[in-house]
Structure formats: C-alpha cells, structure tokens
C-alpha cells in the first residue's frame, strides 16, 4: 500500500463539486492546503465562496469522504477557514472560462 500524498488528495478533490456553480472545488480555488502526516492522516484546509454558503457543510463532508476514499488515508481533518477570504482571482483559468469571467 502506497502512502497517500497531497497531490493524490488534490486529484481526488477535483471530483467534489460546488453544487451552485457546478465546478469542482479545486478549480474554484477553495482548497488552500493539503498535508499528510507520517501516520497517513490528512489535513485539508479549505474555504467557501461566502461565509453564509448554504452548502458549506455538505461540501466539507464531500471533501472528507473523497479524502477517506483514498487508499492509505487513515483519517482526515477538514478545516474550513475564511482567512484569507476567497475571491474570483483564486479560480483556475478553466473555472474562469467556464463562468465567463476571463
């Protein structure tokens, strides 16, 4: 069994969609950091597009499930932060194009 890496987790998180924007949370720039410690426990720091996002708990749960679905991940802590606040410049070019922002 291979040790999970941050890159593998980022890849898995591209399957987690923001249901309101219908884009994945990685391209939206909602994932701030992913770390995996020596015990194969993951720590995902993420944000939401707004503090009052009605889907916030659901998205965080999807992040947890996607991370736990990776072979070798023993546990995951999903931390939602609003520092720094999310803004449209954090999105990938793909997401900006999809939303007609470029």
C-alpha angles and dihedrals in degrees: 000000000000122000111252116245134205089248092056090050092049088052091050091049091060085077091062109093132201098231094209097051096028092223129113118264094238093058089044089059094240095131109081100174143352124197133175119200130210090271090057091249113145128217115197119189112196143157138207130235089251138008091242095049104151091207095051098108092044093050092048089050090050089051090052093049094046091050094046088050091066115100111254098019106128099183141347136213114201111199118192114204136172095202112125095024114237118252135175092260088071092067123100119250087253092058092045090051092047091053093042093243100129 
